Amino acid sequence: MILFARQLLAVLALGLFATSGWAADMWLVSNHFSAERFVPHLHYAGAVMEGDAEALASLFDKVLECDVPALPAEGGNCAVLTLSSPGGNYIEGLKLALLLRERAVATVVEAGSSCYSACAFAFLGGSGFSSQDGVGVYVDRMVEPHAILGFHAPYFAPDDLDTLVADFGMGAVLGASRDDIALMIKQLVDWNIDASVLSHIVSMGPDESYDVQTGEDYYVTRTHLPPSPLGHWIGDKSAAIRNACLRLLAYHRSAFIDAEPEAISETLLSDFAVNEAGQKLSGFRIGPDNPLGVTYCGLPTEQAGLMGDVDLALYTAPGISGAARPLVSLFHRPQGWSSLGTGETASRRLFKKGGFNSMFTHPFVTMGDQVTDVLDYLRFQKFDYFNKNFLVDGGMPRPEFHPSMTVAVSTHSADTLEHGNHRIVVQMGNHLLLEHAKTALTNRNVTYDLGSESSDGFVYGGTYPSGRPFLWFSLYDDEGRMAALVEIEAKTVPDDLEAAVAVQDFLACSFNFRGHALMCQ
């Protein structure tokens, strides 16, 4: 029976592509993903293969210093993992998802990338953690516009089906397939996918996938858009409020969003009633006056500009007290916890840190066709630099460094260097990189022996809780408003701490970025 299970696993695919003989590549891209998520950025690319979860856990152990229970009450992550994969081993995708939830790692499919089948299951594990009572683990998974997240039911590769039937019999093969589909459904529910979408995924053939691209897709898969002011996603405030009302109504009815919602008016009503707090309400009529059922969808009139917090709810008609009562609410908090509906477990609710941007988008238009200047905003928040006069071969200029260091990984805006037992991560970016580093790095759970700041830079040195020494510093080109952030750390706890620190000082003094260097004696 064990042999049978292994043979089935070898030919079971969960996507448009059969598992290849090559495992995924995974690497540290930079130590800071974005201004909103100022944590290490790792990337996973290629087919999902058996052993990938163990390999990724090993990489986390090497490059992350993060104690999940110690993450702040306002929520946080140990890292961000971007994904680009055609799929592969179904079970390994589930293992990856569990690993990401355990390690509080957020997942992102970036614009221009795709994540199918087993990769999509891994994506579902994207999580953050809050030490606040009643929160704990929460969903933190994002798909950018012009990216594709695709789900697929398990199936047997056609070339292998005849052999399996001949070896094990049709009943055994069909039984295994049913078991895998049952496991898939259980896992989708566990990872907080709306039950109404499961039939779509299960019924698809080997050449089909359920791709998360429209506003409704984001809603039913509990997938988030990256953080950005609402105006970057939709300019018509009335339409944005109505879109969110459609989702509230679908949630209330446990149904898909209505493609032709005749039950909700298209005219925004101003000051149609007051709530129990005495606030005037604006919104849309849904049905005839009913003091016990859904009559309106609205929000306090002063929030209708969608410039900050939004408290949107389905309301009854005013009752004996003269106030309309909320039945189910959506709370949009750009700087706090956003939620829809109720439930005790954050990871099983419509719940997220930051604003609920996707709730206000058009349900039936592809997300890439709705955006205004979102992608420019996201690139800037990821420290990208737009002055092409400063770019070198399409990438950001690199600092000069001592020739004893070797380049292990190089990307558009970051390099990982090696020198003996030391890892050096060099990241270039716009002025946001420097501004966030000056404040965020000093809040790390580390011991500082060295701390020096000025208007255009800093140097911090010390040890991690594990005992590994580090040295972090910045070099800033004020003319180009471009920063280079250099972070040197020992890979393991050194036998001679003083000697390791001396090596880090020596390496740091060799860096020169556009004529800027540390003041070294």
NUKE-705786 format. One record per residue (C-alpha): y, z, x; chain. Coordinates in pm, whole numbers, padded with zeros to 5 digits, m for minus. Example, Ala and Ser with C-alpha at 12.3 -4.5 7.8 and 13.67 -1.06 7.14 Angstrom:
% residues 2
+--------+--------+--------+-----+
!      y !      z !      x ! mol !
+--------+--------+--------+-----+
! m00450 !  00780 !  01230 !   A !
! m00106 !  00714 !  01367 !   A !
+--------+--------+--------+-----+
***
This chain:
% residues 521
+--------+--------+--------+-----+
!      y !      z !      x ! mol !
+--------+--------+--------+-----+
!  00000 !  00000 !  00000 !   A !
!  00238 !  00078 !  00289 !   A !
!  00160 ! m00261 !  00445 !   A !
!  00222 ! m00431 !  00111 !   A !
!  00563 ! m00262 !  00075 !   A !
!  00665 ! m00368 !  00424 !   A !
!  00559 ! m00727 !  00368 !   A !
!  00754 ! m00740 !  00045 !   A !
!  01058 ! m00593 !  00212 !   A !
!  01041 ! m00860 !  00478 !   A !
!  01084 ! m01142 !  00224 !   A !
!  01304 ! m00972 ! m00033 !   A !
!  01661 ! m01102 ! m00027 !   A !
!  01957 ! m00975 ! m00224 !   A !
!  02197 ! m01266 ! m00216 !   A !
!  02251 ! m01633 ! m00166 !   A !
!  02118 ! m01624 !  00188 !   A !
!  01773 ! m01521 !  00306 !   A !
!  01760 ! m01260 !  00579 !   A !
!  01787 ! m01422 !  00919 !   A !
!  01641 ! m01301 !  01245 !   A !
!  01977 ! m01176 !  01371 !   A !
!  02117 ! m00832 !  01298 !   A !
!  02483 ! m00772 !  01224 !   A !
!  02745 ! m00723 !  01493 !   A !
!  02957 ! m00408 !  01467 !   A !
!  03242 ! m00293 !  01686 !   A !
!  03556 ! m00082 !  01711 !   A !
!  03856 ! m00307 !  01639 !   A !
!  04135 ! m00054 !  01689 !   A !
!  04208 !  00314 !  01648 !   A !
!  04446 !  00259 !  01354 !   A !
!  04377 !  00036 !  01055 !   A !
!  04711 !  00057 !  00873 !   A !
!  05011 !  00276 !  00801 !   A !
!  04841 !  00411 !  00486 !   A !
!  04506 !  00465 !  00656 !   A !
!  04593 !  00564 !  01010 !   A !
!  04230 !  00597 !  01116 !   A !
!  03993 !  00394 !  01335 !   A !
!  03911 !  00041 !  01220 !   A !
!  03555 ! m00083 !  01271 !   A !
!  03414 ! m00420 !  01171 !   A !
!  03066 ! m00522 !  01050 !   A !
!  02976 ! m00892 !  01056 !   A !
!  02654 ! m01087 !  01008 !   A !
!  02328 ! m01052 !  00819 !   A !
!  02221 ! m00705 !  00703 !   A !
!  01902 ! m00619 !  00888 !   A !
!  01666 ! m00324 !  00909 !   A !
!  01804 ! m00071 !  01157 !   A !
!  02171 ! m00154 !  01097 !   A !
!  02245 !  00182 !  00934 !   A !
!  02104 !  00364 !  01236 !   A !
!  02303 !  00139 !  01471 !   A !
!  02625 !  00196 !  01276 !   A !
!  02568 !  00573 !  01272 !   A !
!  02528 !  00560 !  01650 !   A !
!  02856 !  00369 !  01682 !   A !
!  03030 !  00627 !  01463 !   A !
!  02896 !  00903 !  01687 !   A !
!  03037 !  00726 !  01994 !   A !
!  03388 !  00641 !  01872 !   A !
!  03477 !  00884 !  01592 !   A !
!  03583 !  01246 !  01627 !   A !
!  03602 !  01352 !  01263 !   A !
!  03483 !  01657 !  01069 !   A !
!  03446 !  01543 !  00708 !   A !
!  03477 !  01889 !  00543 !   A !
!  03798 !  01947 !  00742 !   A !
!  03975 !  01641 !  00593 !   A !
!  04294 !  01747 !  00414 !   A !
!  04324 !  01849 !  00049 !   A !
!  04533 !  01537 ! m00018 !   A !
!  04231 !  01329 !  00083 !   A !
!  04148 !  01117 !  00385 !   A !
!  03896 !  00907 !  00574 !   A !
!  03723 !  00925 !  00909 !   A !
!  03751 !  00547 !  00948 !   A !
!  03784 !  00212 !  00772 !   A !
!  03500 ! m00042 !  00790 !   A !
!  03583 ! m00405 !  00719 !   A !
!  03289 ! m00619 !  00611 !   A !
!  03198 ! m00987 !  00645 !   A !
!  02835 ! m01070 !  00568 !   A !
!  02616 ! m01314 !  00371 !   A !
!  02376 ! m01031 !  00278 !   A !
!  02024 ! m00959 !  00388 !   A !
!  01800 ! m00655 !  00367 !   A !
!  01851 ! m00490 !  00028 !   A !
!  01722 ! m00144 !  00126 !   A !
!  01930 ! m00142 !  00443 !   A !
!  02240 ! m00215 !  00235 !   A !
!  02170 !  00100 !  00032 !   A !
!  02123 !  00299 !  00354 !   A !
!  02457 !  00172 !  00482 !   A !
!  02625 !  00278 !  00157 !   A !
!  02484 !  00630 !  00187 !   A !
!  02597 !  00653 !  00549 !   A !
!  02952 !  00548 !  00459 !   A !
!  02971 !  00807 !  00182 !   A !
!  02838 !  01082 !  00413 !   A !
!  03090 !  00994 !  00684 !   A !
!  03393 !  00944 !  00449 !   A !
!  03444 !  00584 !  00565 !   A !
!  03650 !  00352 !  00345 !   A !
!  03537 ! m00011 !  00301 !   A !
!  03758 ! m00321 !  00290 !   A !
!  03685 ! m00691 !  00244 !   A !
!  03987 ! m00859 !  00397 !   A !
!  04157 ! m01179 !  00282 !   A !
!  03954 ! m01482 !  00391 !   A !
!  03630 ! m01282 !  00425 !   A !
!  03326 ! m01255 !  00198 !   A !
!  03069 ! m00981 !  00147 !   A !
!  02759 ! m01077 ! m00053 !   A !
!  02449 ! m00907 ! m00189 !   A !
!  02321 ! m00639 !  00051 !   A !
!  02668 ! m00628 !  00206 !   A !
!  02815 ! m00569 ! m00141 !   A !
!  02583 ! m00270 ! m00183 !   A !
!  02699 ! m00134 !  00153 !   A !
!  03058 ! m00187 !  00039 !   A !
!  03000 !  00039 ! m00262 !   A !
!  02957 !  00336 ! m00027 !   A !
!  03324 !  00320 !  00078 !   A !
!  03453 !  00676 !  00036 !   A !
!  03713 !  00935 !  00118 !   A !
!  03692 !  01311 !  00107 !   A !
!  03925 !  01586 ! m00011 !   A !
!  03881 !  01954 !  00065 !   A !
!  04062 !  02028 ! m00261 !   A !
!  03846 !  02215 ! m00513 !   A !
!  03714 !  01979 ! m00779 !   A !
!  03759 !  01658 ! m00577 !   A !
!  03531 !  01632 ! m00273 !   A !
!  03392 !  01278 ! m00229 !   A !
!  03586 !  01000 ! m00402 !   A !
!  03553 !  00620 ! m00412 !   A !
!  03762 !  00437 ! m00152 !   A !
!  03669 !  00068 ! m00147 !   A !
!  03912 ! m00224 ! m00152 !   A !
!  03899 ! m00602 ! m00183 !   A !
!  04210 ! m00789 ! m00076 !   A !
!  04334 ! m01101 ! m00259 !   A !
!  04159 ! m01419 ! m00136 !   A !
!  03849 ! m01219 ! m00040 !   A !
!  03512 ! m01235 ! m00217 !   A !
!  03272 ! m00954 ! m00303 !   A !
!  02951 ! m01093 ! m00454 !   A !
!  02654 ! m00918 ! m00620 !   A !
!  02308 ! m01061 ! m00673 !   A !
!  01981 ! m00933 ! m00818 !   A !
!  01680 ! m00895 ! m00584 !   A !
!  01452 ! m01196 ! m00567 !   A !
!  01161 ! m01323 ! m00358 !   A !
!  01223 ! m01615 ! m00129 !   A !
!  01042 ! m01915 ! m00291 !   A !
!  00861 ! m02012 !  00029 !   A !
!  00693 ! m01670 !  00043 !   A !
!  00608 ! m01622 ! m00325 !   A !
!  00282 ! m01824 ! m00324 !   A !
!  00152 ! m01635 ! m00021 !   A !
!  00235 ! m01298 ! m00175 !   A !
!  00064 ! m01386 ! m00504 !   A !
! m00244 ! m01511 ! m00316 !   A !
! m00259 ! m01195 ! m00102 !   A !
! m00172 ! m00929 ! m00360 !   A !
! m00196 ! m01087 ! m00706 !   A !
!  00073 ! m01175 ! m00959 !   A !
!  00071 ! m00830 ! m01123 !   A !
!  00145 ! m00649 ! m00798 !   A !
!  00423 ! m00890 ! m00700 !   A !
!  00590 ! m00878 ! m01042 !   A !
!  00557 ! m00500 ! m01044 !   A !
!  00731 ! m00476 ! m00709 !   A !
!  01009 ! m00706 ! m00831 !   A !
!  01059 ! m00489 ! m01143 !   A !
!  01070 ! m00177 ! m00927 !   A !
!  01336 ! m00329 ! m00704 !   A !
!  01549 ! m00436 ! m01000 !   A !
!  01513 ! m00087 ! m01150 !   A !
!  01623 !  00064 ! m00819 !   A !
!  01916 ! m00176 ! m00802 !   A !
!  02035 ! m00074 ! m01151 !   A !
!  02003 !  00295 ! m01066 !   A !
!  02202 !  00247 ! m00748 !   A !
!  02475 !  00045 ! m00921 !   A !
!  02517 !  00326 ! m01173 !   A !
!  02513 !  00588 ! m00896 !   A !
!  02787 !  00398 ! m00713 !   A !
!  03003 !  00401 ! m01027 !   A !
!  02970 !  00041 ! m01147 !   A !
!  03041 ! m00004 ! m01519 !   A !
!  02708 ! m00026 ! m01702 !   A !
!  02835 ! m00325 ! m01901 !   A !
!  02822 ! m00550 ! m01594 !   A !
!  02460 ! m00475 ! m01499 !   A !
!  02315 ! m00737 ! m01734 !   A !
!  02521 ! m01006 ! m01562 !   A !
!  02385 ! m00921 ! m01220 !   A !
!  02021 ! m00877 ! m01326 !   A !
!  02008 ! m01205 ! m01520 !   A !
!  02129 ! m01427 ! m01236 !   A !
!  01909 ! m01673 ! m01056 !   A !
!  01874 ! m01718 ! m00678 !   A !
!  02168 ! m01964 ! m00663 !   A !
!  02415 ! m01747 ! m00855 !   A !
!  02623 ! m01440 ! m00777 !   A !
!  02866 ! m01217 ! m00960 !   A !
!  03189 ! m01246 ! m00760 !   A !
!  03464 ! m00987 ! m00787 !   A !
!  03780 ! m01198 ! m00812 !   A !
!  03962 ! m01138 ! m01142 !   A !
!  04136 ! m00828 ! m01268 !   A !
!  03846 ! m00756 ! m01504 !   A !
!  03599 ! m00780 ! m01214 !   A !
!  03797 ! m00517 ! m01026 !   A !
!  03793 ! m00294 ! m01334 !   A !
!  03419 ! m00307 ! m01413 !   A !
!  03312 ! m00269 ! m01048 !   A !
!  03560 !  00016 ! m00989 !   A !
!  03701 ! m00180 ! m00697 !   A !
!  04056 ! m00114 ! m00579 !   A !
!  04340 ! m00325 ! m00450 !   A !
!  04507 ! m00221 ! m00125 !   A !
!  04807 !  00012 ! m00163 !   A !
!  05136 ! m00161 ! m00241 !   A !
!  05428 ! m00107 ! m00481 !   A !
!  05341 ! m00246 ! m00826 !   A !
!  05613 ! m00510 ! m00802 !   A !
!  05416 ! m00687 ! m00532 !   A !
!  05131 ! m00750 ! m00777 !   A !
!  05307 ! m00838 ! m01098 !   A !
!  05675 ! m00886 ! m01178 !   A !
!  05672 ! m00874 ! m01560 !   A !
!  05677 ! m00501 ! m01642 !   A !
!  05593 ! m00551 ! m02009 !   A !
!  05290 ! m00767 ! m01921 !   A !
!  05178 ! m00511 ! m01661 !   A !
!  05187 ! m00228 ! m01917 !   A !
!  04997 ! m00440 ! m02170 !   A !
!  04731 ! m00526 ! m01908 !   A !
!  04678 ! m00155 ! m01842 !   A !
!  04657 ! m00094 ! m02218 !   A !
!  04378 ! m00353 ! m02244 !   A !
!  04180 ! m00157 ! m01986 !   A !
!  04244 !  00173 ! m02164 !   A !
!  04120 !  00019 ! m02487 !   A !
!  03807 ! m00123 ! m02318 !   A !
!  03734 !  00217 ! m02162 !   A !
!  03781 !  00391 ! m02498 !   A !
!  03544 !  00147 ! m02669 !   A !
!  03293 !  00131 ! m02378 !   A !
!  03324 ! m00248 ! m02386 !   A !
!  03440 ! m00544 ! m02181 !   A !
!  03811 ! m00620 ! m02180 !   A !
!  03886 ! m00840 ! m02481 !   A !
!  03966 ! m01196 ! m02368 !   A !
!  04162 ! m01260 ! m02691 !   A !
!  04293 ! m00914 ! m02782 !   A !
!  04427 ! m00968 ! m03133 !   A !
!  04410 ! m00592 ! m03190 !   A !
!  04701 ! m00527 ! m02953 !   A !
!  05046 ! m00670 ! m03018 !   A !
!  05240 ! m00869 ! m02761 !   A !
!  05578 ! m00712 ! m02840 !   A !
!  05683 ! m00407 ! m02639 !   A !
!  05816 ! m00140 ! m02874 !   A !
!  06085 !  00094 ! m02742 !   A !
!  06101 !  00459 ! m02847 !   A !
!  05836 !  00412 ! m03118 !   A !
!  05752 !  00784 ! m03125 !   A !
!  05764 !  01105 ! m02925 !   A !
!  05476 !  01281 ! m02756 !   A !
!  05395 !  01652 ! m02775 !   A !
!  05628 !  01717 ! m02479 !   A !
!  05918 !  01564 ! m02672 !   A !
!  05937 !  01250 ! m02455 !   A !
!  06022 !  00919 ! m02623 !   A !
!  05742 !  00663 ! m02596 !   A !
!  05745 !  00287 ! m02543 !   A !
!  05446 !  00053 ! m02560 !   A !
!  05237 ! m00155 ! m02798 !   A !
!  05095 ! m00118 ! m03146 !   A !
!  04717 ! m00143 ! m03162 !   A !
!  04638 ! m00066 ! m03526 !   A !
!  04778 !  00073 ! m03852 !   A !
!  04914 !  00426 ! m03855 !   A !
!  04631 !  00672 ! m03812 !   A !
!  04703 !  01035 ! m03717 !   A !
!  04337 !  01072 ! m03613 !   A !
!  04270 !  00740 ! m03437 !   A !
!  04418 !  00484 ! m03199 !   A !
!  04751 !  00352 ! m03323 !   A !
!  04956 !  00285 ! m03009 !   A !
!  04928 !  00245 ! m02634 !   A !
!  05235 !  00373 ! m02459 !   A !
!  05408 !  00572 ! m02188 !   A !
!  05727 !  00778 ! m02162 !   A !
!  06020 !  00537 ! m02193 !   A !
!  06173 !  00655 ! m01865 !   A !
!  05856 !  00538 ! m01686 !   A !
!  05860 !  00185 ! m01831 !   A !
!  06023 !  00046 ! m01515 !   A !
!  05696 !  00124 ! m01327 !   A !
!  05889 !  00251 ! m01025 !   A !
!  05692 !  00572 ! m00977 !   A !
!  05440 !  00783 ! m01165 !   A !
!  05299 !  00637 ! m01488 !   A !
!  05136 !  00839 ! m01769 !   A !
!  04988 !  00573 ! m01998 !   A !
!  04776 !  00671 ! m02297 !   A !
!  04625 !  00560 ! m02624 !   A !
!  04811 !  00752 ! m02895 !   A !
!  04757 !  00845 ! m03254 !   A !
!  05030 !  00793 ! m03510 !   A !
!  05263 !  01094 ! m03544 !   A !
!  05096 !  01370 ! m03744 !   A !
!  05227 !  01675 ! m03927 !   A !
!  05399 !  01799 ! m03611 !   A !
!  05590 !  01472 ! m03582 !   A !
!  05440 !  01394 ! m03240 !   A !
!  05193 !  01125 ! m03136 !   A !
!  04886 !  01272 ! m02960 !   A !
!  04712 !  01115 ! m02658 !   A !
!  04343 !  01025 ! m02696 !   A !
!  04262 !  00888 ! m02349 !   A !
!  04502 !  00862 ! m02055 !   A !
!  04558 !  00663 ! m01737 !   A !
!  04752 !  00843 ! m01464 !   A !
!  04902 !  00618 ! m01196 !   A !
!  05018 !  00823 ! m00896 !   A !
!  05139 !  00618 ! m00595 !   A !
!  05161 !  00938 ! m00390 !   A !
!  04880 !  01142 ! m00545 !   A !
!  04555 !  01119 ! m00743 !   A !
!  04525 !  00840 ! m00999 !   A !
!  04262 !  00860 ! m01273 !   A !
!  04142 !  00714 ! m01601 !   A !
!  03940 !  00916 ! m01849 !   A !
!  03762 !  01239 ! m01771 !   A !
!  03463 !  01369 ! m01579 !   A !
!  03375 !  01645 ! m01338 !   A !
!  03268 !  01432 ! m01039 !   A !
!  03542 !  01227 ! m00873 !   A !
!  03296 !  00976 ! m00725 !   A !
!  03165 !  00892 ! m01074 !   A !
!  03505 !  00853 ! m01241 !   A !
!  03781 !  00593 ! m01235 !   A !
!  03962 !  00797 ! m00974 !   A !
!  04142 !  00713 ! m00650 !   A !
!  04392 !  00830 ! m00396 !   A !
!  04721 !  00646 ! m00445 !   A !
!  04830 !  00403 ! m00713 !   A !
!  04599 !  00225 ! m00959 !   A !
!  04746 ! m00118 ! m00886 !   A !
!  04452 ! m00318 ! m01020 !   A !
!  04491 ! m00162 ! m01367 !   A !
!  04818 ! m00348 ! m01420 !   A !
!  04704 ! m00696 ! m01313 !   A !
!  04605 ! m00975 ! m01552 !   A !
!  04235 ! m00927 ! m01641 !   A !
!  04136 ! m01293 ! m01652 !   A !
!  04327 ! m01448 ! m01362 !   A !
!  04186 ! m01462 ! m01009 !   A !
!  04358 ! m01197 ! m00800 !   A !
!  04466 ! m01446 ! m00537 !   A !
!  04657 ! m01640 ! m00803 !   A !
!  04854 ! m01332 ! m00915 !   A !
!  05001 ! m01211 ! m00590 !   A !
!  05364 ! m01251 ! m00490 !   A !
!  05442 ! m01128 ! m00139 !   A !
!  05145 ! m00891 ! m00120 !   A !
!  04976 ! m01047 !  00183 !   A !
!  05296 ! m01029 !  00389 !   A !
!  05332 ! m00664 !  00286 !   A !
!  04970 ! m00589 !  00383 !   A !
!  05003 ! m00759 !  00721 !   A !
!  05318 ! m00559 !  00796 !   A !
!  05144 ! m00234 !  00693 !   A !
!  04864 ! m00329 !  00934 !   A !
!  05128 ! m00348 !  01210 !   A !
!  05119 ! m00726 !  01239 !   A !
!  05415 ! m00885 !  01414 !   A !
!  05585 ! m01193 !  01267 !   A !
!  05814 ! m01306 !  01548 !   A !
!  05615 ! m01602 !  01678 !   A !
!  05835 ! m01621 !  01987 !   A !
!  05660 ! m01311 !  02117 !   A !
!  05303 ! m01421 !  02038 !   A !
!  05076 ! m01553 !  02312 !   A !
!  04813 ! m01807 !  02202 !   A !
!  04840 ! m01669 !  01849 !   A !
!  04786 ! m01308 !  01961 !   A !
!  05019 ! m01028 !  02054 !   A !
!  05123 ! m00986 !  02418 !   A !
!  04906 ! m00751 !  02620 !   A !
!  05015 ! m00480 !  02863 !   A !
!  04927 ! m00518 !  03228 !   A !
!  04669 ! m00262 !  03348 !   A !
!  04473 ! m00162 !  03656 !   A !
!  04213 ! m00424 !  03758 !   A !
!  03939 ! m00159 !  03766 !   A !
!  03939 ! m00164 !  03384 !   A !
!  03731 ! m00431 !  03207 !   A !
!  03782 ! m00576 !  02858 !   A !
!  03488 ! m00497 !  02625 !   A !
!  03635 ! m00624 !  02294 !   A !
!  03950 ! m00826 !  02229 !   A !
!  04109 ! m00912 !  01893 !   A !
!  04443 ! m01047 !  01770 !   A !
!  04624 ! m00717 !  01821 !   A !
!  04393 ! m00478 !  02007 !   A !
!  04171 ! m00450 !  02314 !   A !
!  03897 ! m00202 !  02399 !   A !
!  03877 ! m00147 !  02774 !   A !
!  03616 !  00034 !  02981 !   A !
!  03644 !  00233 !  03304 !   A !
!  03339 !  00436 !  03400 !   A !
!  03302 !  00718 !  03148 !   A !
!  03635 !  00636 !  02984 !   A !
!  03711 !  00420 !  02682 !   A !
!  04064 !  00283 !  02651 !   A !
!  04184 !  00140 !  02318 !   A !
!  04508 ! m00056 !  02341 !   A !
!  04677 ! m00157 !  02015 !   A !
!  04990 ! m00367 !  01979 !   A !
!  05202 ! m00378 !  01665 !   A !
!  05539 ! m00358 !  01496 !   A !
!  05759 ! m00048 !  01496 !   A !
!  05549 !  00116 !  01219 !   A !
!  05272 !  00170 !  01473 !   A !
!  05499 !  00386 !  01688 !   A !
!  05655 !  00570 !  01394 !   A !
!  05321 !  00668 !  01242 !   A !
!  05158 !  00754 !  01573 !   A !
!  05434 !  01002 !  01668 !   A !
!  05367 !  01212 !  01357 !   A !
!  05003 !  01142 !  01269 !   A !
!  04852 !  01199 !  01613 !   A !
!  05005 !  01545 !  01645 !   A !
!  04830 !  01645 !  01321 !   A !
!  04484 !  01568 !  01461 !   A !
!  04236 !  01854 !  01493 !   A !
!  04260 !  01867 !  01874 !   A !
!  04387 !  02097 !  02148 !   A !
!  04706 !  01975 !  02320 !   A !
!  04785 !  02054 !  02683 !   A !
!  05058 !  01792 !  02712 !   A !
!  05322 !  01686 !  02462 !   A !
!  05633 !  01484 !  02538 !   A !
!  05842 !  01284 !  02288 !   A !
!  06157 !  01075 !  02295 !   A !
!  06327 !  00839 !  02051 !   A !
!  06121 !  00546 !  02177 !   A !
!  05789 !  00696 !  02279 !   A !
!  05553 !  00986 !  02341 !   A !
!  05275 !  01117 !  02565 !   A !
!  05009 !  01355 !  02430 !   A !
!  04713 !  01491 !  02623 !   A !
!  04437 !  01740 !  02554 !   A !
!  04076 !  01775 !  02442 !   A !
!  03876 !  01705 !  02129 !   A !
!  03675 !  01989 !  01969 !   A !
!  03371 !  01846 !  02149 !   A !
!  03539 !  01903 !  02486 !   A !
!  03612 !  01536 !  02565 !   A !
!  03958 !  01494 !  02725 !   A !
!  04207 !  01236 !  02598 !   A !
!  04547 !  01095 !  02688 !   A !
!  04755 !  00907 !  02429 !   A !
!  05089 !  00738 !  02496 !   A !
!  05316 !  00462 !  02369 !   A !
!  05523 !  00191 !  02532 !   A !
!  05801 !  00048 !  02316 !   A !
!  06000 ! m00271 !  02356 !   A !
!  06317 ! m00197 !  02161 !   A !
!  06444 ! m00555 !  02193 !   A !
!  06142 ! m00699 !  02015 !   A !
!  06070 ! m00384 !  01809 !   A !
!  05714 ! m00408 !  01934 !   A !
!  05493 ! m00116 !  02039 !   A !
!  05184 ! m00081 !  02252 !   A !
!  04977 !  00228 !  02179 !   A !
!  04729 !  00328 !  02453 !   A !
!  04458 !  00587 !  02386 !   A !
!  04230 !  00692 !  02673 !   A !
!  03935 !  00922 !  02613 !   A !
!  03619 !  01027 !  02791 !   A !
!  03306 !  00893 !  02624 !   A !
!  03116 !  01215 !  02689 !   A !
!  03204 !  01569 !  02793 !   A !
!  03265 !  01542 !  03171 !   A !
!  03104 !  01773 !  03425 !   A !
!  03440 !  01799 !  03602 !   A !
!  03720 !  01818 !  03343 !   A !
!  03999 !  01827 !  03603 !   A !
!  03872 !  01514 !  03776 !   A !
!  03837 !  01329 !  03442 !   A !
!  04196 !  01416 !  03347 !   A !
!  04315 !  01292 !  03688 !   A !
!  04142 !  00957 !  03627 !   A !
!  04307 !  00927 !  03285 !   A !
!  04650 !  00999 !  03440 !   A !
!  04587 !  00733 !  03706 !   A !
!  04486 !  00473 !  03445 !   A !
!  04783 !  00553 !  03222 !   A !
!  05031 !  00506 !  03506 !   A !
!  04905 !  00150 !  03565 !   A !
!  05010 !  00018 !  03222 !   A !
!  05321 ! m00198 !  03187 !   A !
!  05424 ! m00351 !  02854 !   A !
!  05708 ! m00605 !  02865 !   A !
!  05874 ! m00415 !  03148 !   A !
!  05812 ! m00068 !  03001 !   A !
!  05593 !  00190 !  03177 !   A !
!  05541 !  00565 !  03194 !   A !
!  05755 !  00774 !  03428 !   A !
!  05488 !  00869 !  03680 !   A !
!  05542 !  01065 !  04003 !   A !
+--------+--------+--------+-----+
***
